[in-house]
């Protein structure tokens, strides 16, 4: 069997897991949680995640 006998198929295009609205909601939830907690280590983790989410979805607020 040669290479010309089998059809070449491209992999399906990757689709976003979360919508822009989902990302904004997650950012707001993180902001709310950061205000409610006093654990400095937790706040540092929240801030880092919030920043990473912000790099993917620019804030339009």
N, CA, C and O atoms as a GROMACS GRO file, in nm:
protein
  244
    1UNK      N    1   0.086  -0.117   0.000
    1UNK     CA    2   0.000   0.000   0.000
    1UNK      C    3   0.090   0.123   0.000
    1UNK      O    4   0.185   0.131   0.078
    2UNK      N    5   0.061   0.217  -0.085
    2UNK     CA    6   0.144   0.337  -0.094
    2UNK      C    7   0.077   0.452  -0.019
    2UNK      O    8  -0.038   0.442   0.024
    3UNK      N    9   0.152   0.562  -0.005
    3UNK     CA   10   0.101   0.680   0.065
    3UNK      C   11  -0.016   0.743  -0.009
    3UNK      O   12  -0.100   0.810   0.052
    4UNK      N   13  -0.024   0.724  -0.139
    4UNK     CA   14  -0.132   0.784  -0.217
    4UNK      C   15  -0.264   0.710  -0.199
    4UNK      O   16  -0.369   0.761  -0.238
    5UNK      N   17  -0.261   0.590  -0.143
    5UNK     CA   18  -0.383   0.511  -0.124
    5UNK      C   19  -0.463   0.554  -0.001
    5UNK      O   20  -0.584   0.533   0.005
    6UNK      N   21  -0.397   0.614   0.096
    6UNK     CA   22  -0.468   0.652   0.217
    6UNK      C   23  -0.489   0.803   0.219
    6UNK      O   24  -0.396   0.879   0.195
    7UNK      N   25  -0.611   0.846   0.248
    7UNK     CA   26  -0.636   0.990   0.252
    7UNK      C   27  -0.566   1.054   0.372
    7UNK      O   28  -0.561   0.997   0.481
    8UNK      N   29  -0.511   1.171   0.349
    8UNK     CA   30  -0.445   1.243   0.458
    8UNK      C   31  -0.549   1.331   0.525
    8UNK      O   32  -0.616   1.411   0.461
    9UNK      N   33  -0.562   1.314   0.653
    9UNK     CA   34  -0.657   1.394   0.728
    9UNK      C   35  -0.583   1.483   0.827
    9UNK      O   36  -0.487   1.441   0.892
   10UNK      N   37  -0.629   1.604   0.837
   10UNK     CA   38  -0.572   1.698   0.932
   10UNK      C   39  -0.643   1.679   1.066
   10UNK      O   40  -0.762   1.648   1.069
   11UNK      N   41  -0.571   1.697   1.175
   11UNK     CA   42  -0.639   1.688   1.304
   11UNK      C   43  -0.740   1.800   1.318
   11UNK      O   44  -0.724   1.908   1.260
   12UNK      N   45  -0.844   1.774   1.393
   12UNK     CA   46  -0.947   1.875   1.413
   12UNK      C   47  -0.888   1.996   1.484
   12UNK      O   48  -0.798   1.982   1.568
   13UNK      N   49  -0.937   2.112   1.451
   13UNK     CA   50  -0.890   2.235   1.512
   13UNK      C   51  -0.929   2.238   1.660
   13UNK      O   52  -1.041   2.203   1.696
   14UNK      N   53  -0.836   2.279   1.744
   14UNK     CA   54  -0.864   2.286   1.887
   14UNK      C   55  -0.970   2.392   1.915
   14UNK      O   56  -0.970   2.498   1.853
   15UNK      N   57  -1.058   2.362   2.006
   15UNK     CA   58  -1.163   2.456   2.043
   15UNK      C   59  -1.139   2.503   2.186
   15UNK      O   60  -1.088   2.429   2.269
   16UNK      N   61  -1.175   2.626   2.213
   16UNK     CA   62  -1.158   2.682   2.346
   16UNK      C   63  -1.244   2.606   2.446
   16UNK      O   64  -1.359   2.573   2.418
   17UNK      N   65  -1.188   2.582   2.561
   17UNK     CA   66  -1.262   2.512   2.665
   17UNK      C   67  -1.360   2.605   2.735
   17UNK      O   68  -1.471   2.565   2.770
   18UNK      N   69  -1.318   2.731   2.754
   18UNK     CA   70  -1.401   2.828   2.823
   18UNK      C   71  -1.425   2.950   2.733
   18UNK      O   72  -1.338   2.989   2.656
   19UNK      N   73  -1.543   3.007   2.744
   19UNK     CA   74  -1.574   3.127   2.666
   19UNK      C   75  -1.514   3.250   2.735
   19UNK      O   76  -1.467   3.242   2.849
   20UNK      N   77  -1.516   3.361   2.666
   20UNK     CA   78  -1.470   3.487   2.723
   20UNK      C   79  -1.553   3.523   2.846
   20UNK      O   80  -1.499   3.570   2.946
   21UNK      N   81  -1.683   3.500   2.838
   21UNK     CA   82  -1.771   3.528   2.952
   21UNK      C   83  -1.735   3.439   3.071
   21UNK      O   84  -1.738   3.484   3.186
   22UNK      N   85  -1.701   3.313   3.045
   22UNK     CA   86  -1.658   3.222   3.152
   22UNK      C   87  -1.532   3.275   3.220
   22UNK      O   88  -1.522   3.273   3.343
   23UNK      N   89  -1.437   3.321   3.141
   23UNK     CA   90  -1.311   3.371   3.195
   23UNK      C   91  -1.336   3.495   3.282
   23UNK      O   92  -1.276   3.509   3.390
   24UNK      N   93  -1.422   3.584   3.237
   24UNK     CA   94  -1.452   3.703   3.316
   24UNK      C   95  -1.520   3.665   3.447
   24UNK      O   96  -1.490   3.723   3.551
   25UNK      N   97  -1.610   3.568   3.442
   25UNK     CA   98  -1.678   3.522   3.563
   25UNK      C   99  -1.578   3.461   3.660
   25UNK      O  100  -1.585   3.486   3.781
   26UNK      N  101  -1.485   3.381   3.610
   26UNK     CA  102  -1.382   3.323   3.696
   26UNK      C  103  -1.296   3.431   3.761
   26UNK      O  104  -1.264   3.421   3.879
   27UNK      N  105  -1.260   3.532   3.684
   27UNK     CA  106  -1.180   3.641   3.740
   27UNK      C  107  -1.256   3.714   3.851
   27UNK      O  108  -1.199   3.746   3.955
   28UNK      N  109  -1.385   3.740   3.829
   28UNK     CA  110  -1.465   3.807   3.933
   28UNK      C  111  -1.476   3.720   4.057
   28UNK      O  112  -1.470   3.770   4.170
   29UNK      N  113  -1.494   3.590   4.038
   29UNK     CA  114  -1.502   3.499   4.152
   29UNK      C  115  -1.371   3.497   4.230
   29UNK      O  116  -1.371   3.494   4.353
   30UNK      N  117  -1.259   3.498   4.159
   30UNK     CA  118  -1.130   3.502   4.227
   30UNK      C  119  -1.113   3.632   4.305
   30UNK      O  120  -1.064   3.631   4.418
   31UNK      N  121  -1.154   3.743   4.246
   31UNK     CA  122  -1.145   3.871   4.315
   31UNK      C  123  -1.227   3.869   4.444
   31UNK      O  124  -1.180   3.917   4.548
   32UNK      N  125  -1.347   3.815   4.437
   32UNK     CA  126  -1.434   3.807   4.553
   32UNK      C  127  -1.372   3.718   4.661
   32UNK      O  128  -1.374   3.753   4.779
   33UNK      N  129  -1.318   3.607   4.621
   33UNK     CA  130  -1.257   3.513   4.716
   33UNK      C  131  -1.132   3.575   4.781
   33UNK      O  132  -1.108   3.556   4.900
   34UNK      N  133  -1.055   3.649   4.702
   34UNK     CA  134  -0.935   3.713   4.756
   34UNK      C  135  -0.972   3.816   4.863
   34UNK      O  136  -0.901   3.830   4.962
   35UNK      N  137  -1.083   3.887   4.843
   35UNK     CA  138  -1.127   3.985   4.942
   35UNK      C  139  -1.178   3.917   5.069
   35UNK      O  140  -1.169   3.974   5.178
   36UNK      N  141  -1.230   3.796   5.056
   36UNK     CA  142  -1.290   3.726   5.169
   36UNK      C  143  -1.190   3.647   5.254
   36UNK      O  144  -1.219   3.614   5.368
   37UNK      N  145  -1.074   3.617   5.199
   37UNK     CA  146  -0.978   3.536   5.274
   37UNK      C  147  -0.866   3.624   5.332
   37UNK      O  148  -0.832   3.729   5.276
   38UNK      N  149  -0.811   3.579   5.443
   38UNK     CA  150  -0.699   3.650   5.504
   38UNK      C  151  -0.571   3.569   5.498
   38UNK      O  152  -0.467   3.614   5.547
   39UNK      N  153  -0.576   3.451   5.439
   39UNK     CA  154  -0.459   3.364   5.426
   39UNK      C  155  -0.366   3.420   5.318
   39UNK      O  156  -0.400   3.419   5.200
   40UNK      N  157  -0.249   3.469   5.360
   40UNK     CA  158  -0.156   3.534   5.267
   40UNK      C  159  -0.111   3.438   5.156
   40UNK      O  160  -0.096   3.480   5.041
   41UNK      N  161  -0.090   3.313   5.189
   41UNK     CA  162  -0.047   3.215   5.088
   41UNK      C  163  -0.157   3.192   4.985
   41UNK      O  164  -0.130   3.183   4.865
   42UNK      N  165  -0.280   3.184   5.033
   42UNK     CA  166  -0.396   3.167   4.944
   42UNK      C  167  -0.411   3.289   4.853
   42UNK      O  168  -0.437   3.275   4.733
   43UNK      N  169  -0.396   3.407   4.909
   43UNK     CA  170  -0.408   3.530   4.830
   43UNK      C  171  -0.300   3.535   4.721
   43UNK      O  172  -0.328   3.578   4.609
   44UNK      N  173  -0.178   3.492   4.754
   44UNK     CA  174  -0.071   3.490   4.654
   44UNK      C  175  -0.107   3.396   4.539
   44UNK      O  176  -0.083   3.428   4.422
   45UNK      N  177  -0.163   3.280   4.570
   45UNK     CA  178  -0.204   3.185   4.466
   45UNK      C  179  -0.317   3.242   4.381
   45UNK      O  180  -0.318   3.228   4.259
   46UNK      N  181  -0.412   3.307   4.448
   46UNK     CA  182  -0.525   3.368   4.377
   46UNK      C  183  -0.474   3.477   4.283
   46UNK      O  184  -0.515   3.484   4.167
   47UNK      N  185  -0.385   3.561   4.333
   47UNK     CA  186  -0.330   3.669   4.250
   47UNK      C  187  -0.257   3.614   4.128
   47UNK      O  188  -0.270   3.668   4.018
   48UNK      N  189  -0.180   3.506   4.146
   48UNK     CA  190  -0.108   3.446   4.034
   48UNK      C  191  -0.206   3.391   3.929
   48UNK      O  192  -0.188   3.411   3.809
   49UNK      N  193  -0.308   3.321   3.976
   49UNK     CA  194  -0.408   3.266   3.883
   49UNK      C  195  -0.485   3.378   3.814
   49UNK      O  196  -0.510   3.372   3.694
   50UNK      N  197  -0.522   3.480   3.889
   50UNK     CA  198  -0.593   3.594   3.832
   50UNK      C  199  -0.508   3.658   3.722
   50UNK      O  200  -0.560   3.695   3.617
   51UNK      N  201  -0.380   3.672   3.746
   51UNK     CA  202  -0.290   3.729   3.647
   51UNK      C  203  -0.284   3.642   3.521
   51UNK      O  204  -0.288   3.692   3.409
   52UNK      N  205  -0.273   3.510   3.540
   52UNK     CA  206  -0.268   3.420   3.424
   52UNK      C  207  -0.398   3.426   3.343
   52UNK      O  208  -0.394   3.425   3.220
   53UNK      N  209  -0.510   3.432   3.410
   53UNK     CA  210  -0.637   3.445   3.339
   53UNK      C  211  -0.643   3.577   3.264
   53UNK      O  212  -0.696   3.584   3.154
   54UNK      N  213  -0.588   3.682   3.324
   54UNK     CA  214  -0.586   3.813   3.261
   54UNK      C  215  -0.502   3.818   3.137
   54UNK      O  216  -0.528   3.899   3.048
   55UNK      N  217  -0.400   3.733   3.127
   55UNK     CA  218  -0.316   3.733   3.008
   55UNK      C  219  -0.389   3.675   2.889
   55UNK      O  220  -0.353   3.702   2.774
   56UNK      N  221  -0.492   3.595   2.914
   56UNK     CA  222  -0.568   3.535   2.806
   56UNK      C  223  -0.691   3.616   2.768
   56UNK      O  224  -0.732   3.616   2.652
   57UNK      N  225  -0.750   3.685   2.864
   57UNK     CA  226  -0.870   3.763   2.837
   57UNK      C  227  -0.847   3.904   2.891
   57UNK      O  228  -0.854   3.926   3.011
   58UNK      N  229  -0.818   3.998   2.802
   58UNK     CA  230  -0.798   4.135   2.849
   58UNK      C  231  -0.924   4.188   2.915
   58UNK      O  232  -1.034   4.167   2.865
   59UNK      N  233  -0.908   4.255   3.024
   59UNK     CA  234  -1.021   4.310   3.096
   59UNK      C  235  -1.082   4.425   3.017
   59UNK      O  236  -1.012   4.518   2.978
   60UNK      N  237  -1.212   4.417   2.992
   60UNK     CA  238  -1.281   4.521   2.914
   60UNK      C  239  -1.363   4.609   3.006
   60UNK      O  240  -1.449   4.685   2.960
   61UNK      N  241  -1.337   4.600   3.137
   61UNK     CA  242  -1.414   4.677   3.235
   61UNK      C  243  -1.381   4.822   3.231
   61UNK      O  244  -1.437   4.901   3.307
   0.00000   0.00000   0.00000
